[in-house]
Amino acid sequence: MDTEALISGSINFTGLGSGTDFKTMIEQLINLEKRQTARLELWKKEWEQKQEGFRELNSKMLTLRTNLQRINTMAKFMVKDADSVNDNVLTATATDKAQVGSHVLEVHQLAQNHILTSTTTKASTTEDITDGSARVFSYSYNGKTRMLNLPSGGSLEGLRNLINTDPENPGVRASIIKSADGVHHLQLRGMDLGANKTITINDTTTVPGFENASFSETQAAQNSKLKIDGFPPGEENWIERSTNTISDLLDGVTLNLRQAGTTTLNIAVNNEKVLENVREFVDQVNEVRAQITKLTKVDQSGNGSILTGNYAIQMIDSRLKSITSVKSIGFDVNNDVFSSLGMIGITTDADQGSPMFGMLKLDEEVLEHSLRNRPDAFARVFAADYIGSSDSQDFRYYTSIDGVTKGGEYNVKYTVSGGTISNATINGNPASYSGNGEITGMSGKPEAGMVIKVDDLSMDGTYTGKVFLKYGKIPELADALKDLTDISTGPLKILEENYDDITDGIDRKIEFEQRRITRMERDLRARFARLETLLGYYDQLGVSIRSQLGQLSSDTK
């Protein structure tokens, strides 16, 4: 028997009262009512797909930003190699600031630290070296004098530990050298290289056998000595440093001296690595563009995708395309060799029939030619990180504040009167100035923190010119992505949260519909149960009447 319990009680549909299938009838009525819920769920799913689209695009933009940050400065983007022909003499590394070329380097000697070793020996490291009285051990190093008190009965180990554990130790380490069985020396080693870093045992030392005369110099403190391209001339003339790691001889080059000898150092741009950086840049930008196309494309039938026409996506697409298509910030089309990506072989595919429509495309021939002939200008278009210059002979760009001063082109105007600056503006905005010829951009403006230097204040007059603060495409794009993916103010995040509100509203409507349908189903079941009961009553009444009529007919025969 087909039965079903109802919420309102144990009312069953038997079908015996009327022969009508009320259960199926109710199910069909309820299914009709559920169409609204189905429409709401479908609607919610569409919003959720849009949110998923936002998340996918946001993820790709974050990945792009992370990858761009690996190459967003000249030092990271412009890879240069410094190769030594003889690595036994020296090795070297180069940054973007290194000048391409070759140099002959002659290393005469390496820098050394000072080492003293006692001529006095002890049979044991623990025997008394104080002759039974408290003693003083005094030494000087690196401009500092230490006087250490060795207690009566102190040993060689005790003296060593006293030196090494001294919290005011200026950089000397003590060791015990065992040259043979029962023969122990005290060794003092300066921790710094250079001719000026010598250890001196002072006359105030009273430890027997460990006075100044009891130490011999086993390694002299000395500077490294070298020549570059034959400079300085003369056999006895050398460039000296107090270290074997030299980073101030050639701009952007660090030398690591290893032994005396001569070698040739070749400094060159690593073209393959730079081109690899460019190709990665193009590929990663195209990944984001492809994702935007996927989310917004319209098929041949005119049907759009889930985010077709979405204003936030359109805004993001427009901003990213604008960055890669216009000239780099602070570049001058008249003075800079390259000022845009298009000039070095990177353009946007505008052929609507092309599968790469809207994507960046590379002209490898133009790209390689540009890099090979003007590598520094090439790199600046991509990765200039606030490189300043001036078009004036009267003043020069001096410095700026990272994260405060904006890249761009600035008009400078100032007046010199009586040997000092009497008025100055940058882009028409008042600027501060000082007696030493420095003009500084005021806060609240793009030029804030930028300092311009006027070297000659001897001629009165009003001077004008421009300052260019170059900012390459990679840092500019990384900055834009930072704004667009901000977890609080980014457009995708804001829209995603708005869509959360919408889906929450749909959920509430679905819950309302479900409650309404539940109530409706319960009412229908109760109503039809009463009808079933009524029809059963009349059915039984009909049976009784027919029975009585049959009996009456039989009695009249």
VOGU-3710 file (C-alpha; in Angstrom, 3 decimals, decimal comma):
1> mdtealisgs> 0,000/0,000/0,000  1,273/3,422/-0,958  1,259/5,588/2,142  2,880/8,830/3,191  3,020/10,490/6,559  2,129/14,152/6,714  3,549/16,853/8,908  0,082/17,631/10,274  -0,604/14,083/11,314  -0,804/10,495/10,138
11> inftglgsgt> -3,142/11,117/7,225  -2,720/8,599/4,422  -3,749/8,616/0,780  -5,090/5,230/-0,072  -6,777/5,985/-3,367  -9,600/3,782/-2,159  -12,034/6,630/-1,558  -12,206/8,078/-5,025  -9,712/6,196/-7,133  -7,894/9,521/-7,705
21> dfktmieqli> -4,070/9,628/-7,368  -3,871/12,663/-5,053  -0,199/12,036/-4,239  0,878/12,451/-7,860  -1,402/15,426/-8,241  0,219/17,170/-5,241  3,714/16,356/-6,446  2,968/17,895/-9,811  1,510/21,016/-8,207  4,569/21,358/-5,975
31> nlekrqtarl> 6,921/20,843/-8,890  5,195/23,712/-10,669  5,728/25,904/-7,634  9,414/24,923/-7,482  10,096/26,536/-10,845  10,692/29,877/-9,121  13,255/28,271/-6,804  14,959/26,692/-9,793  15,127/30,068/-11,502  16,651/31,604/-8,353
41> elwkkeweqk> 19,245/28,842/-8,103  20,142/29,294/-11,741  20,440/33,035/-11,179  22,665/32,477/-8,157  24,865/30,135/-10,147  25,395/32,838/-12,775  26,561/35,300/-10,107  28,829/32,663/-8,621  30,359/32,032/-12,042  31,042/35,742/-12,335
51> qegfrelnsk> 32,722/35,714/-8,939  34,812/32,734/-9,993  35,778/34,703/-13,104  36,910/37,604/-10,903  38,957/35,263/-8,743  40,643/33,626/-11,732  41,516/36,995/-13,253  42,691/38,343/-9,901  44,900/35,291/-9,441  46,522/35,761/-12,843
61> mltlrtnlqr> 47,093/39,457/-12,184  48,716/38,645/-8,828  50,964/36,105/-10,531  51,890/38,674/-13,171  52,715/41,233/-10,502  54,879/38,755/-8,590  56,779/37,864/-11,745  57,220/41,508/-12,707  58,712/42,270/-9,314  61,603/39,956/-10,172
71> intmakfmvk> 62,646/42,269/-13,001  61,260/45,686/-11,997  64,585/47,484/-11,581  67,530/48,038/-13,863  69,685/45,905/-11,581  67,296/42,964/-11,916  66,401/43,375/-15,574  69,700/44,405/-17,121  71,797/41,310/-16,576  75,501/41,881/-17,142
81> dadsvndnvl> 78,320/39,391/-16,822  81,857/40,062/-15,654  84,115/37,200/-16,743  87,721/36,875/-15,676  90,002/35,054/-18,106  91,964/33,682/-15,143  89,645/32,814/-12,260  92,643/31,877/-10,128  93,631/35,555/-9,988  90,181/37,006/-9,428
91> tatatdkaqv> 86,485/36,543/-10,023  83,969/39,344/-10,526  80,273/40,179/-10,629  78,549/43,062/-12,406  75,351/45,042/-11,962  73,448/47,080/-14,528  75,688/50,066/-13,727  78,805/48,340/-15,033  80,179/49,697/-18,278  80,555/47,202/-21,085
101> gshvlevhql> 84,219/46,649/-21,992  87,482/44,888/-21,062  90,141/45,669/-18,463  93,536/44,168/-17,666  94,000/43,673/-13,933  97,290/42,882/-12,243  97,068/41,684/-8,656  100,374/42,216/-6,838  99,357/40,997/-3,384  96,308/40,108/-1,352
111> aqnhiltstt> 95,130/41,853/1,789  95,983/39,934/4,969  95,133/40,011/8,633  97,764/40,336/11,367  98,851/37,219/13,257  101,174/37,063/16,278  102,408/33,826/17,812  104,173/33,517/21,136  107,755/32,253/21,155  107,187/31,222/24,741
121> tkasttedit> 105,914/27,688/24,953  104,161/25,733/27,659  104,255/22,029/28,209  100,653/22,023/29,249  97,720/24,273/28,462  96,585/24,085/32,069  99,778/24,791/33,979  100,156/27,998/35,962  101,607/30,810/33,823  101,304/33,503/36,524
131> dgsarvfsys> 104,092/32,422/38,881  101,504/32,467/41,622  100,423/36,104/41,322  97,571/37,930/39,584  98,760/39,297/36,259  97,699/41,713/33,506  97,602/41,020/29,786  97,188/44,160/27,706  96,938/44,582/23,950  95,668/47,136/21,427
141> yngktrmlnl> 93,813/46,590/18,165  91,733/48,697/15,831  92,260/51,798/17,985  91,168/50,125/21,216  93,227/48,989/24,221  92,217/46,108/26,456  93,668/45,314/29,879  92,663/41,840/31,056  93,240/40,540/34,607  94,537/36,989/34,759
151> psggsleglr> 94,075/35,623/38,290  96,816/33,871/40,220  97,192/30,312/38,947  95,843/31,211/35,521  96,826/28,948/32,629  97,304/29,236/28,879  93,706/28,102/28,426  92,613/30,686/30,960  94,391/33,482/29,069  92,910/32,350/25,755
161> nlintdpenp> 89,413/32,244/27,189  89,899/35,605/28,887  90,640/37,217/25,501  87,898/35,475/23,542  85,108/36,009/26,075  85,901/39,660/26,684  82,701/41,539/25,775  84,811/44,547/24,754  87,059/42,514/22,468  87,821/44,786/19,447
171> gvrasiiksa> 88,224/41,912/17,012  91,050/39,633/18,130  90,775/35,874/18,492  93,182/33,806/20,606  94,103/30,204/19,894  96,492/27,640/21,333  98,854/26,107/18,779  100,369/22,723/19,575  103,564/22,514/17,530  104,734/19,256/19,147
181> dgvhhlqlrg> 103,969/17,099/22,144  104,347/19,278/25,200  104,939/22,415/23,136  102,065/24,939/23,141  101,994/28,503/21,823  99,458/31,316/22,148  98,352/32,755/18,829  96,564/36,098/18,405  94,730/36,722/15,141  93,210/39,988/14,016
191> mdlganktit> 89,825/39,449/12,358  90,144/42,327/9,881  92,207/42,615/6,720  94,412/45,593/5,987  97,752/47,160/6,790  96,321/49,321/9,567  94,771/46,453/11,478  97,753/45,397/13,628  97,850/43,839/17,077  100,180/45,382/19,649
201> indtttvpgf> 101,141/43,746/22,968  101,394/46,630/25,392  104,217/47,217/27,877  101,731/47,022/30,743  101,512/43,269/30,217  102,867/41,413/33,279  102,199/37,769/32,374  105,689/36,180/32,401  106,767/35,085/28,921  103,877/36,799/27,156
211> enasfsetqa> 105,191/40,328/26,911  105,647/42,058/23,536  109,125/40,637/23,010  107,759/37,117/23,456  105,638/37,286/20,289  106,760/36,998/16,710  104,821/38,260/13,692  103,885/35,162/11,705  101,720/37,031/9,215  101,988/40,739/8,461
221> aqnsklkidg> 98,919/42,921/8,160  98,813/44,243/4,628  96,592/45,766/1,969  95,800/44,269/-1,375  97,654/45,893/-4,242  96,680/45,951/-7,893  96,811/47,847/-11,161  94,043/48,331/-13,701  94,940/48,797/-17,349  98,506/49,642/-16,290
231> fppgeenwie> 97,399/52,272/-13,796  99,030/53,555/-11,704  102,231/53,704/-13,738  105,534/52,753/-12,101  106,689/49,451/-10,678  106,274/50,511/-7,066  102,936/52,237/-7,473  99,748/50,297/-6,749  96,095/50,839/-5,998  95,609/49,650/-2,433
241> rstntisdll> 92,578/48,403/-0,546  92,231/46,930/2,939  90,165/44,053/1,555  90,198/41,431/-1,162  86,605/42,210/-2,157  86,725/45,481/-4,069  83,508/47,155/-5,216  84,671/50,762/-5,626  87,254/50,409/-8,346  84,908/50,021/-11,344
251> dgvtlnlrqa> 81,353/51,314/-11,175  78,934/48,400/-10,860  81,690/45,752/-10,626  82,775/43,768/-7,566  86,178/42,104/-7,717  87,084/39,127/-5,557  90,878/38,860/-5,440  92,222/35,324/-5,055  95,959/35,369/-5,738  98,718/37,409/-7,337
261> gtttlniavn> 98,771/37,411/-11,124  97,341/39,099/-14,194  94,018/38,568/-15,911  91,631/40,218/-18,339  88,132/41,124/-17,153  85,399/41,207/-19,803  82,133/42,984/-18,966  79,199/42,404/-21,309  75,416/42,425/-21,408  73,941/38,955/-21,115
271> nekvlenvre> 71,728/39,383/-24,169  70,067/36,020/-23,892  69,075/36,593/-20,304  67,718/40,068/-21,077  65,743/38,744/-24,059  64,433/35,969/-21,856  63,186/38,620/-19,436  61,412/40,422/-22,288  59,787/37,266/-23,612  58,601/36,343/-20,124
281> fvdqvnevra> 57,153/39,829/-19,746  55,201/39,512/-23,004  54,008/35,966/-22,263  52,807/36,883/-18,778  50,981/40,013/-19,929  49,311/37,953/-22,640  48,151/35,412/-20,057  46,166/38,130/-18,317  44,848/39,490/-21,612  43,792/35,998/-22,675
291> qitkltkvdq> 41,904/35,557/-19,414  40,098/38,866/-19,955  39,196/37,792/-23,499  37,881/34,468/-22,215  35,645/36,208/-19,686  34,280/38,843/-22,072  34,264/37,311/-25,565  31,138/37,305/-27,760  30,682/34,297/-30,041  29,602/34,409/-33,679
301> sgngsiltgn> 25,959/34,074/-32,630  26,266/37,199/-30,568  26,168/35,413/-27,219  28,407/36,926/-24,608  30,507/35,272/-21,919  29,859/35,511/-18,187  31,478/38,951/-17,837  30,788/40,475/-21,223  30,140/44,164/-20,732  31,284/44,155/-17,113
311> yaiqmidsrl> 32,575/47,656/-16,444  35,286/46,578/-13,998  36,784/44,143/-16,479  36,606/46,760/-19,199  38,360/49,264/-16,935  41,127/46,788/-16,080  41,585/45,812/-19,711  41,734/49,426/-20,795  44,262/50,384/-18,129  46,600/47,470/-18,825
321> ksitsvksig> 46,486/48,078/-22,571  47,107/51,766/-22,094  50,259/51,110/-20,070  51,793/48,893/-22,726  50,839/51,091/-25,669  51,873/54,612/-24,658  55,377/55,982/-24,050  57,087/55,222/-20,775  56,712/57,686/-17,912  59,305/60,472/-17,908
331> fdvnndvfss> 60,656/59,616/-21,359  61,076/62,203/-24,081  60,426/61,189/-27,658  62,975/63,755/-28,829  65,823/62,983/-26,469  65,460/59,302/-25,609  66,580/56,676/-28,102  63,628/54,485/-27,133  60,574/55,764/-25,323  57,934/53,042/-25,865
341> lgmigittda> 57,611/49,299/-26,275  56,530/49,773/-29,875  59,932/51,266/-30,728  61,741/48,101/-29,695  59,468/45,603/-31,391  56,559/45,003/-28,990  53,116/45,946/-30,326  49,508/44,866/-29,890  48,020/42,586/-32,543  45,184/44,637/-34,077
351> dqgspmfgml> 44,163/42,084/-36,735  40,648/40,999/-35,717  41,006/37,835/-37,759  44,174/36,838/-35,942  44,074/34,248/-33,147  46,389/36,645/-31,259  44,027/39,595/-31,631  44,505/41,943/-28,670  47,681/40,187/-27,515  51,192/41,619/-27,389
361> kldeevlehs> 53,349/40,389/-30,204  57,115/40,406/-30,597  59,210/41,346/-33,573  62,311/39,373/-32,656  64,467/41,018/-35,290  63,689/44,552/-34,085  63,975/43,430/-30,476  67,432/41,903/-30,837  68,686/44,775/-32,975  67,547/47,310/-30,370
371> lrnrpdafar> 69,180/45,429/-27,520  72,414/44,794/-29,361  72,905/48,414/-30,409  71,567/50,382/-27,438  71,355/48,010/-24,471  71,054/50,657/-21,747  68,346/52,642/-23,556  66,588/49,353/-24,279  66,579/48,337/-20,616  65,400/51,728/-19,372
381> vfaadyigss> 62,133/51,469/-21,319  61,354/48,320/-19,359  62,896/48,801/-15,956  63,958/52,388/-15,294  63,350/52,900/-11,596  63,348/56,654/-11,116  66,294/57,579/-13,315  66,535/61,356/-13,386  67,978/63,694/-16,011  67,733/67,317/-17,124
391> dsqdfryyts> 67,721/68,999/-20,520  69,286/72,133/-19,070  72,905/73,255/-18,806  71,972/75,383/-15,779  70,684/72,778/-13,364  70,652/69,028/-12,890  68,510/66,364/-11,322  69,952/65,599/-7,903  67,790/63,049/-6,057  64,220/61,999/-5,201
401> idgvtkggey> 62,377/59,919/-2,622  61,336/56,397/-3,599  57,628/55,874/-3,128  56,985/59,627/-2,775  58,238/61,374/-5,899  56,330/60,356/-9,011  57,985/59,641/-12,317  57,260/62,114/-15,074  58,308/65,220/-16,938  58,661/68,401/-14,886
411> nvkytvsggt> 58,989/72,025/-15,964  61,444/73,881/-13,742  61,659/77,631/-13,374  63,745/79,638/-10,927  65,226/83,074/-10,470  68,745/83,880/-9,261  69,292/87,230/-7,639  72,388/88,391/-5,793  74,000/84,958/-5,863  71,058/83,099/-4,413
421> isnatingnp> 67,753/81,646/-5,586  64,896/84,049/-4,929  62,009/82,100/-6,452  61,412/78,607/-7,816  58,558/76,528/-9,209  58,221/72,950/-10,465  55,367/72,382/-12,914  54,053/75,772/-11,834  53,858/74,712/-8,197  55,877/76,660/-5,616
431> asysgngeit> 59,059/74,823/-4,615  61,341/75,295/-1,640  64,951/76,356/-2,208  68,099/76,750/-0,178  71,203/78,877/-0,204  73,314/76,069/-1,635  71,276/75,979/-4,850  68,928/73,098/-4,089  65,302/73,288/-5,244  62,926/70,767/-3,660
441> gmsgkpeagm> 59,403/69,778/-4,715  56,728/70,415/-2,095  54,633/67,714/-0,452  51,239/66,887/-1,886  52,458/67,196/-5,469  53,900/64,585/-7,863  57,314/66,299/-7,563  57,322/66,010/-3,761  60,799/65,143/-2,499  62,531/65,685/-5,830
451> vikvddlsmd> 65,680/67,787/-5,461  67,179/69,794/-8,314  70,678/71,192/-7,992  71,791/74,573/-9,402  75,590/74,581/-9,387  76,247/78,098/-10,730  74,550/80,982/-8,931  76,893/83,663/-10,204  74,629/85,050/-12,938  71,371/86,764/-12,043
461> gtytgkvflk> 68,390/85,882/-14,181  65,415/83,587/-14,648  66,112/80,059/-15,831  63,801/77,382/-17,227  64,170/73,799/-18,310  62,867/70,293/-17,774  63,639/67,381/-15,514  62,751/63,855/-16,582  62,244/61,177/-13,952  62,057/57,942/-15,893
471> ygkipelada> 59,871/55,051/-14,777  59,826/51,924/-16,939  56,921/49,825/-18,121  57,563/46,921/-15,762  57,413/48,901/-12,481  54,522/50,967/-13,855  52,574/47,827/-14,680  53,460/46,257/-11,324  52,163/49,379/-9,549  48,910/49,259/-11,522
481> lkdltdistg> 48,430/45,588/-10,673  49,019/46,378/-7,022  46,109/48,849/-7,147  43,863/46,581/-9,183  44,382/43,578/-6,892  44,265/45,450/-3,593  42,354/43,335/-1,076  40,372/46,345/0,131  40,096/48,808/-2,740  40,742/46,697/-5,848
491> plkileenyd> 37,786/46,776/-8,305  37,584/42,993/-8,524  37,504/42,634/-4,770  34,822/45,301/-4,444  32,696/43,666/-7,127  33,181/40,227/-5,636  31,940/41,526/-2,297  28,987/43,213/-4,000  28,182/39,949/-5,685  28,364/38,237/-2,296
501> ditdgidrki> 25,565/40,536/-1,179  23,573/39,632/-4,274  23,993/35,875/-3,790  23,131/36,252/-0,106  19,926/38,016/-1,180  19,153/35,182/-3,589  19,778/32,655/-0,815  17,232/34,455/1,329  14,691/34,351/-1,508  15,338/30,644/-2,030
511> efeqrritrm> 14,848/29,985/1,677  11,585/31,952/1,579  10,393/29,964/-1,428  11,306/26,688/0,239  9,331/27,630/3,351  6,386/28,750/1,208  6,393/25,511/-0,794  6,654/23,417/2,367  3,623/25,189/3,792  1,763/24,853/0,506
521> erdlrarfar> 2,528/21,152/0,282  1,334/20,619/3,829  -1,917/22,542/3,126  -2,531/20,639/-0,101  -2,018/17,287/1,573  -4,381/18,218/4,382  -6,967/19,550/1,942  -6,842/16,524/-0,305  -6,870/14,219/2,695  -10,113/15,788/3,795
531> letllgyydq> -11,421/15,427/0,258  -10,324/11,801/0,224  -12,161/11,209/3,468  -15,286/12,957/2,171  -15,223/11,041/-1,085  -14,741/7,820/0,870  -17,744/8,656/3,007  -19,899/9,276/-0,073  -18,518/6,178/-1,693  -19,554/4,102/1,314
541> lgvsirsqlg> -22,908/5,900/1,408  -23,452/5,041/-2,266  -22,621/1,431/-1,593  -25,087/1,362/1,293  -27,844/2,982/-0,783  -27,270/0,592/-3,647  -27,402/-2,290/-1,191  -30,658/-1,061/0,332  -32,180/-0,513/-3,120  -31,163/-4,021/-4,058
551> qlssdtk> -32,798/-5,376/-0,936  -35,953/-3,355/-1,623  -36,154/-4,717/-5,154  -35,821/-8,273/-3,842  -38,616/-7,814/-1,262  -41,105/-6,595/-3,908  -40,753/-9,624/-6,138
//
